[in-house]
Amino acid sequence: MKGIIYKWLLLGLTLFLTNTIYAQQCPSGDFTAVTGGTYKLDGNKTLLISSNVTNLTLEISNRDNIICVAPGVTWEQNKQTNFNGSVSINVYGTFNYNSSDNFNGNVPSYLNVQEGGTLNTNTTGIGSNLLINNQGTTTFTTTGTVEFRDSFSFYNLGPNAKLIATAPGLVKFGTNTTICNAGTMDFGSLENADAKRFKNEASGVINISRYFYNHGSILNDGEINTLCGKFGSSGCEFIIGDKGAGKEFENNGCMNITGNVNIRGAAFNNGTITITNGDLTIDKKISGYNGSIIVVNGRSVINSDGGYNGTNMFFWDENTTGHDFDEKRNNNPTTTTVYKVEKRTCVKEEAFGSIGDYVWYDKNQDGKQDDTELPATGLKVQLYKLVSGVWTSEVSAVTDKFGKYLFDELTSGKYKVQFTLPTGGKAFFTSFKRSGVDAEKDSDANTDDNNSSDEITIDTTYPAGNPKRDNMTYDAGIYEGSTPLPVTLISFTASKENESAQLKWSTSMETNSESFDVEHSLTGKNWQKVGNVLASGESSAEIKYSFIDTNPADGENLYRLKMIDADGTFAYSGIRSVSIELGEGVVVYPNPVADRLYLKITDWTKINKVQLFDLNGKAIFNSAKAPVDGIDVKNLPSGLYAVSVTRTNGATDSFKVVINK
C-alpha cells in the first residue's frame, strides 16, 4: 500500500523526453556552419555546426528544426534570436549560450546536452517554451540571481549529468517550473518559490553551499546536503514554508543540513533528516512513515502549533539528556508527538528498473506491429539474468488480456527475455528485428537463440522512465500457419453513449462468414455473450457493423468479437475497453480529516464493502454496511491513508486521505 500511495503522489512525474535526446551523433544537415552566417530554419530543417563558430544569425519558424553541435566543437552565441518556431539544440560539444532569446509560439523548444557535452550560460532567467534535458554538464556563470519561471523545465538525466550553479548568489525556481534531478546539482543558495514539480530521484544528489528555502512542493528520494563551505555556517539554514494543500515537502531519502532548520509548513518525512550545528524549530506538524530526525549540536523545539507524529517515527537529539526534544510547547504533546527516541542511520530506498512490452499475432508476417493485428494473451515470457558469466533463470510472466508483460523491481545488470509459443505446433515466430522497423514495433524473439531477445542492460542510476533503466521495447510477433481468421477485421472500437456502450467494427474481406458474437467481461478472464450480429457472408468490400450494449456495468467494461465462420470455426478479435459512469459517484470528505471521515454514495446497494488502509497495507476499517456515522479516525496517527470502495460488480475505487490533527 505504501508503494500505491507514492505512485499517487508521483502521478504525473514521468519525464517528457524528445526522440533526439538519445541520438548517438549529429545527423547530416540541410546546412553546415563552419563559420558565421545566416541560416533559415523554417520547419523540419537541420543545421550542423561542425567547426568553432560565434554569433550565428538564426531565423527560426515552424516545427521540428534541429541544431546539432558536433563533438569537439564550440559554438558561442551572444546574439539574440527570436524563436518563432520550435527547435531542438543537441549539444555533443560545447555551447556557450550568453544571449537573451525569446521562445514564442505554442510548441516548446529543447536544449539537449548529451553525455560528454557542455552548456555554459550567463543568463539570469529562463521562461516559457524551453526545456533543458541535461546528460552532460550545464554551468550557470552569472554572479547575480538566476530565476527559472513560467513553464521552463530542467531535467538532469542520468548518473553523469551535472548542473553547476555555485556562481549565482541565488537560484530561484518560480511558479509553474519543473525540475527533476537524477544526477548532481550544485547551488550556492536555492529557493523553491513555487515550482509545479521539484523531484530529486533516488540517484540524485543536491549540494547547497549556503541556504535552502522551500516554499513549494518537493519530493526527495535521493540526497540533499547543505554544505556551508565558503560562506560559513552563520549563513546556512533550511526553511520549509507554508503555501497550503498540494505544496507539501516530502523526504523519502537522506538530508544532511548544516545550520538552522525551521519547519513552517506541512511536511512528510519518510527518510532521515540530520541537522548539524543548528537548531530545529517545528512550527507545523510533521507526519510520515518510518521517518527519522537527528539533531547534533543544536536545540530542538516543537512550538504550540507544531507536532511530530506518524507511523513508526524516530527522533534523536545528540546533546540532550534522554535525547528527546529540548522543549515541547505544544498544548497536547501526548497526541501531537508520537515517535520513538532512537538514533537511525539513513538508508536511501533502492532504485529498480523494468523490462517489458508486447506479444502479438503478426498476421501479415512482416515483423511489424499493425493497428489491426491482435494481441497474444496467456503466453509465457521467461526472464534471465547474467550472474557470474552464466545466464540464470529469474522469474516468468504471462501476457495479459492486452498481450502485455512486465518484469519490474530489477536491479542493475544484464538480462534476456525468452518467449514461448502457444501449444499445438501451428504457431511460429515472425522476422527477428526486421530492418527499418522501430524498436517499439519490431519482433525481438531470435529463433537462432532459443527464441530469446538480445542482451538488455539495465542501469538503475538513470531516472525512472529512461530506457536505460526502464526498457519497454522487447516484443515478439507470432503467426499461425493453418488457422486463418474467418474475416479481415480492419477496425473495432468501443465508446460510451449516455449509459450504454456503443461498439462499431468493419471488415474488408469476408469468405463464408456467418456472424459475430459480442462478448463482455469485467476481468478479461470470464466472458459472456451479450449479443449476436449476422455477417454479410461473402464480401470483398468494406462492411460496417454496430452493436449497443444497453446494460453495461459501472466502471471498466471489456468487449471482444467472436468471429464465426459457416463451418463453425471462429477467431477472436482484440479486446476493447470503455468506462461507464452509472451515477453512483463516491465522495470522501473532509480531506484532510481530524475526527470523523464520511462517504457520500448515491446508491449503496451497488457497494460491496468499504475499507481504510494504512501505509503498510493493513486494514484499519472494514465494513460491508454503509458507515452512516462515518469512520472514526481521531485515535489514528496523522499521515497518509487509503480508502477503498469495492462495488458489487468487483470494480474498486481508491482515494488518498490525509489524517492531520
C-alpha positions in Angstrom: 0.0 0.0 0.0 2.9 2.3 0.7 4.0 1.9 -2.9 0.5 2.7 -4.1 0.4 5.9 -2.1 3.8 7.0 -3.6 2.5 6.3 -7.1 -0.4 8.6 -6.4 1.9 11.3 -5.1 4.2 10.9 -8.1 1.4 10.8 -10.7 2.4 12.9 -13.5 6.1 12.8 -12.6 7.0 10.8 -15.7 9.7 12.6 -17.7 8.9 14.0 -21.2 11.9 13.3 -23.5 12.3 14.1 -27.2 13.3 11.4 -29.7 16.6 13.1 -30.3 17.9 13.1 -26.8 19.3 9.6 -27.1 20.9 10.1 -30.5 24.5 8.9 -30.8 25.8 11.6 -33.1 24.8 14.5 -35.3 22.9 13.7 -38.4 23.7 15.1 -41.8 22.1 18.6 -42.2 20.3 20.8 -44.6 23.0 23.4 -43.7 26.5 23.1 -42.3 28.1 26.0 -40.3 31.8 26.1 -40.5 32.0 29.9 -40.0 29.4 32.5 -39.0 26.5 33.3 -41.3 22.7 33.5 -41.6 20.6 30.3 -41.5 16.9 30.0 -42.1 15.2 27.0 -40.3 11.6 27.2 -41.4 10.4 23.7 -40.5 12.0 20.3 -40.4 15.4 21.7 -41.1 18.7 20.6 -39.7 21.8 22.8 -39.1 25.1 21.0 -38.4 27.8 23.0 -36.5 31.0 21.2 -37.4 33.6 23.9 -36.6 34.1 26.5 -33.9 31.6 29.4 -34.7 30.5 32.6 -33.0 27.2 34.6 -33.3 25.1 32.9 -35.9 22.1 34.8 -37.3 19.2 32.4 -37.0 15.7 32.7 -38.4 13.5 30.0 -36.7 9.9 29.3 -37.7 7.5 26.3 -37.8 8.3 23.0 -36.2 10.8 20.2 -35.9 14.0 22.1 -36.6 17.4 20.8 -35.3 20.7 22.4 -34.5 23.5 20.0 -33.7 26.8 20.9 -32.1 29.3 18.2 -33.1 31.8 16.6 -30.6 34.9 18.7 -30.0 33.2 21.9 -31.4 32.4 25.1 -29.6 29.5 27.3 -30.5 29.4 30.7 -28.8 26.2 32.7 -29.2 25.9 36.2 -27.8 23.4 37.4 -30.3 19.7 37.5 -29.5 17.3 35.3 -31.5 13.5 35.2 -31.7 12.4 31.6 -31.8 9.1 31.8 -33.6 9.0 28.1 -34.1 10.4 25.0 -32.3 14.0 23.8 -32.4 16.0 21.0 -30.7 19.6 22.0 -30.0 21.6 18.9 -29.5 25.0 19.6 -27.8 27.7 17.0 -28.2 30.5 19.6 -28.0 30.3 22.9 -26.1 27.6 25.6 -26.3 28.4 29.0 -24.7 24.9 30.4 -24.6 25.0 34.1 -23.5 22.0 35.6 -25.3 18.6 36.6 -24.0 16.3 34.8 -26.5 12.5 34.9 -26.9 10.8 31.5 -27.3 7.5 32.3 -28.9 4.6 30.1 -30.1 2.8 27.2 -28.6 5.4 24.5 -29.3 8.3 24.1 -26.9 12.0 24.1 -27.9 14.6 21.7 -26.4 18.2 22.2 -25.4 19.6 18.7 -25.2 23.1 18.4 -23.6 24.3 15.0 -24.5 26.7 12.8 -22.5 30.1 14.5 -22.8 28.5 17.7 -23.9 28.8 21.1 -22.1 26.5 24.1 -21.8 27.8 27.3 -20.3 25.4 30.2 -19.9 25.4 33.6 -18.1 21.6 34.1 -18.4 19.7 35.4 -15.3 16.4 33.9 -16.2 14.7 31.3 -18.4 11.0 31.2 -19.0 8.3 29.7 -21.2 8.6 27.2 -24.0 12.1 25.9 -23.3 13.1 22.5 -21.8 16.7 21.7 -21.0 17.5 17.9 -21.0 21.0 17.6 -19.5 23.0 14.4 -19.7 26.4 16.3 -19.7 27.5 19.4 -17.7 25.5 22.6 -17.5 27.0 25.6 -15.8 25.4 29.0 -14.9 28.2 31.5 -14.8 26.5 34.8 -13.7 27.0 36.0 -10.1 23.6 37.5 -9.8 20.2 35.8 -9.2 19.1 33.2 -11.7 15.3 32.6 -11.9 13.5 29.7 -13.6 10.0 30.9 -14.4 6.8 30.2 -16.2 6.7 26.8 -17.9 10.5 26.3 -18.1 11.7 22.7 -17.3 15.1 21.3 -16.4 15.8 17.6 -16.4 19.2 16.4 -15.1 19.2 12.9 -16.6 21.4 10.1 -15.5 24.4 9.5 -13.2 26.8 11.6 -15.3 24.5 14.6 -15.5 25.8 17.7 -13.6 24.3 21.1 -13.0 26.8 23.7 -11.6 25.2 26.9 -10.2 27.6 27.9 -7.4 28.5 31.3 -9.0 25.0 32.8 -8.8 24.1 34.3 -5.4 20.7 32.6 -5.6 18.9 30.2 -8.0 15.1 30.5 -7.7 12.5 28.1 -9.0 9.5 30.1 -9.9 5.8 29.3 -10.5 4.9 26.5 -12.9 8.5 25.4 -13.4 9.6 21.7 -13.5 12.9 20.4 -12.1 13.9 16.8 -12.0 17.3 15.5 -10.9 18.8 12.1 -11.3 22.5 13.3 -11.3 24.2 16.0 -9.3 23.2 19.6 -8.8 25.4 22.2 -7.0 24.0 25.5 -5.9 25.2 28.5 -3.9 21.8 29.2 -2.4 18.5 27.8 -3.6 14.9 28.9 -3.2 12.0 26.8 -4.4 9.5 29.6 -4.6 6.6 27.7 -6.1 7.7 25.0 -8.6 5.0 22.9 -10.2 7.2 19.9 -9.8 10.6 19.5 -8.0 11.7 15.9 -7.8 15.1 14.6 -6.7 15.4 10.9 -7.9 16.9 8.1 -5.8 20.1 8.5 -7.7 20.1 12.3 -7.4 22.4 14.4 -5.2 21.8 18.1 -4.5 24.5 20.1 -2.8 23.8 23.7 -1.5 26.6 25.8 -0.2 24.6 28.2 1.9 20.8 28.3 2.4 17.8 26.4 1.1 14.3 27.9 1.2 11.5 25.6 0.2 8.0 27.2 -0.2 6.6 24.9 -2.8 6.2 21.2 -3.2 9.3 19.0 -3.3 9.8 15.2 -3.4 13.2 14.0 -2.3 14.0 10.3 -2.9 17.8 10.9 -3.1 20.3 13.0 -1.1 20.2 16.8 -0.3 23.1 18.4 1.5 23.7 22.0 2.8 27.5 22.2 3.0 28.2 25.6 4.4 31.5 25.6 2.6 32.9 29.0 1.5 30.1 31.0 3.2 30.4 29.7 6.7 27.8 28.2 8.9 26.3 31.5 10.0 24.5 31.9 6.7 23.3 28.3 6.4 19.7 27.3 7.1 16.8 25.3 5.7 13.3 26.6 5.8 10.0 24.9 4.8 7.4 27.5 4.1 3.6 27.1 4.2 1.8 27.5 0.9 -1.1 25.3 1.8 -2.5 22.0 0.4 -0.7 20.5 -2.5 2.6 22.3 -1.7 3.9 19.9 0.9 7.5 18.9 1.4 8.2 15.2 1.3 11.5 13.5 2.1 12.0 9.8 1.3 15.8 10.0 1.2 18.7 11.5 3.1 19.0 15.2 4.0 22.1 16.5 5.8 21.6 20.1 6.9 24.3 22.3 8.4 22.7 25.2 10.2 19.2 26.0 11.5 16.1 24.2 10.3 12.6 25.7 10.6 9.5 23.7 9.7 6.8 26.3 8.9 4.7 24.3 6.5 3.3 20.8 6.2 5.9 18.1 5.8 6.1 14.4 5.3 9.4 12.7 6.4 9.7 9.1 5.4 13.5 9.3 5.3 16.2 10.8 7.5 17.0 14.5 8.2 20.3 15.1 10.0 20.9 18.6 11.4 24.4 19.6 12.5 25.5 22.8 14.2 22.0 24.3 14.0 18.7 24.5 15.8 15.5 22.6 14.9 12.2 24.5 15.2 8.9 22.8 14.3 6.0 25.2 13.8 3.8 22.9 11.8 3.1 19.2 12.1 5.5 16.7 10.5 4.0 13.3 9.6 5.4 10.3 7.8 6.2 6.7 7.8 9.4 5.3 9.3 11.0 8.8 9.2 13.8 10.0 11.4 15.3 13.3 12.6 18.7 13.6 14.2 19.9 16.8 15.8 23.7 17.2 16.5 25.0 20.2 18.5 21.8 22.3 18.5 18.5 22.9 20.2 15.2 21.1 19.2 11.9 22.8 19.9 8.2 21.9 19.0 6.1 25.1 19.2 2.4 25.2 20.0 1.1 24.6 16.5 3.8 22.0 15.7 3.9 18.3 16.1 6.0 15.2 15.2 4.0 12.1 14.6 3.1 9.4 12.0 3.8 5.7 11.8 7.0 4.3 13.3 8.7 7.7 13.5 12.1 8.3 15.2 13.9 11.3 16.9 17.3 11.7 18.4 18.9 14.8 19.9 22.6 14.0 20.4 23.3 16.7 23.0 20.1 16.5 25.1 19.7 14.3 28.2 17.5 11.5 27.3 17.9 12.5 23.6 14.3 13.8 23.4 13.3 17.3 22.2 14.8 20.1 24.3 11.4 21.8 24.6 7.8 21.0 23.6 5.5 24.0 23.7 2.6 22.0 22.4 -0.8 22.2 24.2 -1.3 18.5 23.9 2.0 16.7 23.4 0.6 13.2 24.0 -1.4 13.3 20.7 0.9 15.5 18.7 4.3 14.0 19.4 4.2 10.3 18.5 7.7 8.8 17.9 10.5 6.7 19.3 13.6 8.2 20.8 16.1 6.2 18.8 19.0 7.0 16.5 18.6 5.7 13.0 21.1 5.7 10.1 19.8 6.9 6.7 19.4 4.3 4.0 18.1 5.5 0.7 15.4 3.4 -1.0 16.9 1.2 -3.7 16.1 2.1 -7.2 14.7 -0.6 -9.6 14.4 -0.9 -13.3 12.0 -2.8 -15.6 11.7 -4.8 -18.9 8.6 -5.5 -20.8 6.3 -4.8 -23.7 4.0 -6.8 -26.1 3.4 -10.1 -27.9 1.1 -10.1 -30.9 -0.3 -12.1 -33.8 1.7 -10.9 -36.8 -1.0 -11.8 -39.4 0.9 -10.5 -42.5 4.2 -11.8 -41.1 6.0 -8.5 -41.8 7.8 -8.3 -38.5 6.0 -5.1 -37.6 3.0 -4.3 -35.3 0.0 -3.1 -37.2 -3.1 -1.5 -35.6 -5.4 -4.2 -36.8 -3.3 -7.1 -35.6 -4.4 -8.9 -32.4 -2.7 -9.4 -29.0 -1.4 -12.8 -28.0 -2.7 -13.5 -24.5 -1.7 -16.1 -21.9 1.8 -16.7 -23.3 4.8 -17.3 -21.1 7.8 -15.0 -21.1 10.9 -16.0 -19.1 13.5 -13.6 -17.6 17.2 -14.5 -17.4 20.0 -12.5 -15.7 23.7 -12.8 -16.3 25.2 -13.9 -12.9 29.0 -14.6 -12.8 29.0 -15.2 -16.5 26.1 -17.6 -16.5 22.6 -16.9 -17.7 20.4 -17.7 -14.7 16.6 -18.1 -14.7 14.9 -15.4 -12.6 11.1 -15.2 -12.9 8.4 -15.7 -15.6 5.4 -13.7 -16.6 2.3 -14.4 -18.7 1.0 -11.9 -21.3 -2.2 -10.2 -20.1 -5.5 -9.6 -21.9 -3.8 -6.9 -24.0 -0.8 -9.0 -24.9 1.4 -7.1 -22.4 4.0 -8.4 -20.0 6.2 -6.7 -17.4 9.3 -7.6 -15.2 9.8 -4.9 -12.6 11.9 -4.4 -9.4 15.0 -5.2 -11.4 18.5 -4.3 -10.1 21.3 -3.1 -12.4 22.7 -5.8 -14.6 22.4 -7.7 -17.9 19.2 -9.6 -18.8 17.5 -11.5 -21.6 13.8 -12.5 -22.1 12.7 -15.7 -23.7 9.3 -16.0 -25.5 7.3 -19.2 -25.6 4.9 -20.2 -28.5 1.4 -21.4 -27.8 0.8 -25.1 -27.7 -0.4 -27.1 -30.7 2.6 -26.8 -33.0 0.9 -24.4 -35.5 2.5 -21.1 -34.4 5.8 -19.6 -35.5 7.8 -16.5 -34.6 7.9 -13.8 -37.2 11.0 -11.9 -38.6 13.7 -11.1 -36.0 14.5 -7.3 -35.7 13.4 -6.5 -39.3 15.5 -3.7 -40.8 13.8 -0.3 -40.8 11.3 -1.2 -38.1 11.2 0.9 -35.0 12.4 -0.9 -31.8 9.0 -0.4 -30.2 7.2 -2.1 -33.1 9.6 -4.9 -34.2 9.9 -8.6 -33.1 12.8 -9.5 -30.7 12.4 -13.3 -30.5 15.5 -14.7 -32.1 14.8 -18.3 -33.3 18.6 -18.8 -33.6 19.0 -18.2 -29.9 16.2 -20.3 -28.4 13.6 -17.6 -29.0 15.4 -15.2 -26.8 16.0 -11.4 -27.0 19.3 -9.7 -27.3 21.2 -8.8 -24.1 19.4 -6.0 -22.2 21.4 -3.8 -19.9 19.5 -2.2 -17.0 21.2 0.7 -15.1 19.1 2.0 -12.2 21.3 5.1 -11.7 19.2 6.6 -14.5 15.8 8.2 -13.7 12.6 6.3 -13.9 11.3 6.3 -17.5 14.7 6.5 -19.1 15.1 3.5 -21.4 18.5 2.7 -19.9 16.5 1.9 -16.6 13.0 1.0 -17.9 13.2 -0.7 -21.3 9.7 -1.2 -22.7 10.7 -2.3 -26.2 11.0 -6.1 -26.2 8.2 -7.6 -28.3 7.5 -10.8 -30.1 5.4 -11.4 -33.2 3.9 -14.8 -33.9 1.7 -16.2 -36.6 -0.4 -19.4 -37.0 0.3 -21.4 -40.1 -3.0 -23.1 -40.6 -5.7 -21.1 -38.7 -6.7 -18.1 -40.9 -9.3 -15.6 -39.5 -12.8 -16.0 -41.0 -12.9 -12.3 -41.8 -10.4 -9.5 -42.3 -11.2 -7.0 -39.5 -10.0 -3.5 -40.3 -11.4 -1.6 -37.3 -13.1 -2.3 -33.9 -14.0 0.5 -31.4 -15.9 0.8 -28.1 -17.2 4.1 -26.9 -19.6 5.5 -24.3 -23.1 6.7 -25.3 -25.0 8.0 -22.4 -25.1 5.0 -20.1 -24.7 2.4 -22.9 -21.6 1.0 -24.7 -21.5 1.7 -28.5 -19.5 -0.9 -30.4 -18.5 -0.4 -34.1 -16.4 -2.6 -36.4 -15.8 -3.1 -40.1 -14.3 -5.7 -42.3 -12.6 -5.6 -45.7 -12.9 -9.2 -46.7 -15.4 -12.0 -45.7 -15.5 -15.5 -47.1 -18.2 -17.9 -45.9 -18.6 -15.8 -42.7 -21.7 -16.4 -40.5 -22.0 -14.0 -37.6 -20.3 -12.1 -34.8 -20.9 -12.9 -31.2 -20.4 -9.8 -28.9 -18.8 -10.9 -25.7 -18.4 -8.9 -22.4 -16.1 -9.2 -19.4 -15.1 -7.3 -16.3 -11.9 -9.1 -15.7 -10.7 -10.3 -19.1 -10.9 -13.9 -17.9 -14.7 -14.7 -17.7 -16.6 -13.8 -20.9 -20.4 -13.7 -21.5 -22.2 -13.4 -24.8 -24.3 -10.2 -24.8 -25.4 -10.1 -28.4 -25.1 -11.5 -32.0 -24.8 -9.7 -35.3 -25.2 -11.5 -38.6 -22.3 -11.2 -41.1 -22.7 -10.5 -44.8 -21.3 -13.9 -45.7 -19.3 -13.1 -48.8 -17.7 -9.7 -49.5 -14.6 -8.1 -50.8 -15.6 -4.5 -49.9 -15.7 -2.7 -46.6 -18.7 -3.7 -44.5 -19.6 -1.8 -41.3 -21.3 -3.2 -38.3 -22.5 -1.9 -34.9 -24.0 -3.1 -31.6 -25.2 -1.3 -28.5 -24.9 -2.8 -25.0 -27.7 -1.2 -23.0 -26.7 -2.8 -19.8 -23.0 -2.4 -19.1 -21.5 -2.5 -15.6 -20.4 0.6 -13.8 -16.7 1.2 -14.3 -14.5 -0.5 -16.9 -16.2 -2.8 -19.4 -14.2 -5.1 -21.8 -15.6 -6.3 -25.1 -14.4 -8.6 -27.9 -15.8 -10.2 -31.0 -16.1 -13.9 -31.7 -15.9 -14.0 -35.5 -17.7 -17.2 -36.6 -17.4 -19.0 -39.9 -20.2 -21.0 -41.6 -18.3 -24.2 -40.9 -18.2 -23.5 -37.2 -14.6 -22.3 -37.0 -14.0 -19.0 -35.2 -11.4 -16.5 -34.1 -11.4 -13.7 -31.5 -10.8 -10.0 -32.1 -8.7 -7.8 -29.9 -10.2 -6.5 -26.6 -11.6 -3.0 -26.4 -12.3 -1.2 -23.1 -14.8 1.5 -22.3 -15.6 3.1 -18.9 -19.2 3.8 -17.9 -20.3 6.1 -15.1 -23.8 5.0 -13.9 -24.4 7.8 -11.4 -23.4 6.2 -8.1 -20.4 8.5 -7.6 -18.3 8.4 -4.4 -17.3 11.4 -2.4 -14.9 11.1 0.6 -14.9 14.1 3.0 -13.5 16.0 4.7 -9.9 15.7 3.4 -7.7 16.3 5.4 -9.6 14.9 8.3 -9.0 15.1 12.1 -12.0 13.4 13.7 -14.5 11.5 11.5 -14.4 10.6 7.8 -17.6 10.4 5.8 -18.6 8.8 2.5 -21.3 10.1 0.2 -22.5 7.4 -2.2 -25.6 7.8 -4.4 -26.6 4.1 -4.4 -25.3 2.0 -1.5 -27.0 -1.2 -3.0 -24.2 -1.3 -5.5 -21.5 -1.2 -2.9 -20.0 -4.4 -1.5 -17.6 -3.1 1.1 -15.7 -0.1 2.4 -12.1 -0.3 3.8 -9.5 2.0 5.2 -5.8 1.1 4.9 -2.6 2.5 6.4 0.7 2.8 4.5 1.6 -0.8 5.4 -1.5 -2.1 3.6 -3.1 -3.0 7.0 -6.9 -2.7 7.0 -7.8 -0.3 9.8 -11.5 -0.3 9.0 -13.6 -2.9 7.1 -17.4 -2.8 6.7 -19.9 -4.5 4.4 -22.5 -2.0 5.6 -22.9 1.8 4.9 -20.9 3.6 7.7 -23.8 6.1 8.3 -21.9 7.6 11.2 -18.7 7.9 9.3 -15.3 6.3 10.1 -13.8 7.3 13.5 -10.2 8.3 12.8 -9.5 10.5 15.9 -7.3 7.9 17.5 -5.3 7.1 14.4 -1.8 8.8 14.0 -1.5 11.5 11.4 -0.4 10.6 8.0 -1.4 9.2 4.6 -4.2 6.5 4.3 -6.2 4.9 1.6 -10.0 4.4 1.4 -11.1 1.5 -0.8 -14.7 1.2 -2.0 -15.5 -2.1 -3.7 -18.6 -2.3 -5.8 -20.9 -5.4 -6.3 -19.5 -5.9 -9.8 -16.0 -6.2 -8.5 -14.8 -2.7 -9.5 -12.8 -0.8 -6.9 -12.3 2.9 -6.3 -9.4 4.1 -4.2 -8.9 7.5 -2.5 -5.9 9.1 -0.8 -6.8 10.6 2.6 -4.6 12.7 4.9 -5.3 12.5 8.6 -4.0 15.7 10.1 -4.6 16.7 13.7 
